[in-house]
Amino acid sequence: MSENTTDSDAHTSTKAQLKELSQKLGVVQREAGSLGIPSLVIVEGLDASMKGRLLNEVLLEIDSRSFRVYSTHAGQQDPRRYPLLHRFWNNTPAKGKIQFYDRGPYYLVLDSWAEGKLHEDELPSYWEDIVNFERQLHDSGVKIVKLFLNVSKKTQAKRFRKLEDNPKTAWRVTPKDWRRHRQYRSYLETAKQGMEATNRDYASWHTIDTENFKTALVDVYNHIIDTLENAIEEQRALLALPKEERNWVTYQGHNYLADTQFEEPMDRQLYKKTLKQRQEKIHELVHEIHSHELPVVIAFCGWDAAGKGGCIKRLVQSIDPRGYDVNPVAAPNQVELSHHYLWRFWKEMPPRGKIAIFDRSWYGRVLVERVEALCSNDDWQRAYREMNQMEEHLAKFGTTILKFWLHIDKDTQLERFEARQTDPLKNWKITDEDWRNREKWERYEESVNEMIEKTNTDYAPWKIIPANCKMRARLEVLDTVISSLKKAIKRARKAAL
Amino acid sequence: MSENTTDSDAHTSTKAQLKELSQKLGVVQREAGSLGIPSLVIVEGLDASMKGRLLNEVLLEIDSRSFRVYSTHAGQQDPRRYPLLHRFWNNTPAKGKIQFYDRGPYYLVLDSWAEGKLHEDELPSYWEDIVNFERQLHDSGVKIVKLFLNVSKKTQAKRFRKLEDNPKTAWRVTPKDWRRHRQYRSYLETAKQGMEATNRDYASWHTIDTENFKTALVDVYNHIIDTLENAIEEQRALLALPKEERNWVTYQGHNYLADTQFEEPMDRQLYKKTLKQRQEKIHELVHEIHSHELPVVIAFCGWDAAGKGGCIKRLVQSIDPRGYDVNPVAAPNQVELSHHYLWRFWKEMPPRGKIAIFDRSWYGRVLVERVEALCSNDDWQRAYREMNQMEEHLAKFGTTILKFWLHIDKDTQLERFEARQTDPLKNWKITDEDWRNREKWERYEESVNEMIEKTNTDYAPWKIIPANCKMRARLEVLDTVISSLKKAIKRARKAAL
């Protein structure tokens, strides 16, 4: 222990204080846990600021079932395979749990910058991504504590040397540590700029001086305890409020679906021939996607019985099963419900060179969850921005994103429902829920139009596919995929020059 | 399509047959799904045996929510980081689902052998591991289909050349493919030996000739449909049976717990000093574990209030958080319950260089699940062998495995329960369930003794820790960890010479 206190009374009093704080943390976490409050503690800081020891000490009194630690450790896996936020999204807290980051996204950004892999001009855009991430968590009820462990340049050098002097610990000091030490001033300056850019009421930074281990530990305890105590108070106040009335919020904007032009059914022979050609083209392009390491997301949304499954089948038929994953989206399970609604989608986002296909998507938030009042009005209204932000982050990483809405008219749906019901091979596809959804056609229509209005972006465009004729719909899906992949490949070729 | 049929009637009839089969597969899978039957289809075979195309075709008529495909693709991730079976355990089917392997563990073993990384003499031991894996799945109710797609040497060459002749597909044929082609005879011979060694009633091999795509497809359909149909029949018969009476099965063998010698409480000052020394030693050793890339598993089991949490805390206190994970084991959640009982533990097994600590473990199967009749007698009686096999597979990979039983006497437990109940900081630790468990002390005692009798192995030994004195218990745990790590490091050093 790098203990500078000489006064033995002060020593005893800090010790008693620490014991009290550690017990208090245990008590408030159990309380927060029982109220289902999720929290996130991001521990960032300079090298030799005793992060590991401080974290270990804090964890000692928390029940191991109630927390998880994620260590961000450049090099642990290939960080280039996924977008920056991927690993953090996958390690967000479930209800009632604390998630610790032993360094978090800030470190990854700063490290890339310090290693010359990221230009200074690019930093603001990454700070913004992290702000969006934290805001989304906050809005879903996650309490955030952000700690920056500081140490003076002199003490840092002293600690490095102390480790080096001991043959058993000398391995812990690497050339990179000394390199970073020489950059001390500019690194700290950039870190401070990052903190300034990402400081928010609900996610404010606490810089902790670590010259003295025990006082630093007291600070760490206090920040976490304060946040949890406030959260408990807020949550109790919330629970005491009367339940929100969920009124239908109408959308009066442009009716995109009404613009759809349905054409006559096409000739089956022509369809078959064209389909084969398109599939061959897809087969070729997917190889290039793989060799250029381009990630691709294709989301299929649409009315019940619009033919999503059939389109997906024709799309993947010619692709090597190693090149794609189909993610069917059903109602969330118990584990998924204890997380942020985007968590289960983030987990399935593709690494470089892979295609992730979604059979239904995250847009359920502003469709079924809106119509059935499964979330509050605030929740789905906020979701347009949240989903745009997620897609923008993926796009920045180089992900091609395509979103299809398969559109049929109400009569066609009825025909298909009835046909399904009388066909013993297809009647499993039709449930009471489908009929109930159909009764709410107008509300869904409004929801779809508002969704397109608010989430049709350059980086993740919606494509409405007229799907009264299944054959035409399938070909148009393939054509759209082909032209998007071609564009992505062209860009990648240019970038490689 | 490599279609050799010239007779147009035969062509039409195959087409109709295929359509019928694909619909039938859809029907039986929905039936199997509704009965909660999990199934596993392992597709192995030679290069150019049209695995991808056959698989894609089969998947077309199955509801995408009911299956998953795992592609074993050497090089996809570093396969050396985890034991062979790790990725397959993590991709076993949930209840009611079909899991496909696009090549499976057989391919990995054969590929290593063909590349000269695995000696022929080592093959039988790997076949045995795979047999154990399949048996465990079968015993838990998974239906297994194993297909080997065959192709003649001549046709293989023809298909390679056809791909090479087309500039768009030439990339698909690699030097490795031609190398494997030259080895055709010995590769097929070895594959056949593997199939013979792993052929079982419940997991028998079907070799499918793929000279003709459509007849091969008919074969694939038939094998899967047959297996599912049989499974449905069996499951219905099972459901019709009266429920098994779950009688307590007593254990009359050696009483290991009774051998425990409890010593007097130790001196606190001596404890503190010794603890610090041991923790420093652990700190050093963990670095070597990391640099030698040794995986370590430490399982903490014991009576309620025996002090597992305290031991774990002292153990990890001096370890860098990046070097270990603590996995708290509670009652399984909904997702975990839909899988094999070992699935959730397999997922947490450590990669090279990492320590996985379990706070309670897979032995719950033969403790709480036995005592509370949460599984059938068959289930827990079989589990001794299954857990030994899992541990043996980990040990073969180089994993050091330590299993602690923290033992206290009944009076000590009562004292601690009462102390917890009166301490406002600790009363959350004591629940009605703890008191109920205590009433069943004798049944737990029998279960623990039988567990030790049957799962105390060279590769994964049990250590009973007398824990009436918490301080002694903690030190003995650390001493045991230290000596095991030292041994592992010594072996690794020797192997590196």
Interface residues (C-beta under 8 A of the other chain):
Chain A: Q23 G26 V27 R30 G52 L55 N56 E57 L60 D63 S64 R65 V69 S71 H73 Q76 D102 K168 W171 R172 E284 H287 S291 G309 I312 K313 V316 Q317 S318 I319 D320 P321 R322 D325 V326 P328 A330 N333 Q334 V335 D359 L425 W428
Chain B: Q23 G26 V27 R30 G52 L55 N56 E57 L60 D63 S64 R65 V69 S71 H73 Q76 D102 K168 W171 R172 E284 H287 S291 G309 I312 K313 V316 Q317 S318 I319 D320 P321 R322 D325 V326 P328 A330 N333 Q334 V335 D359 L425 W428
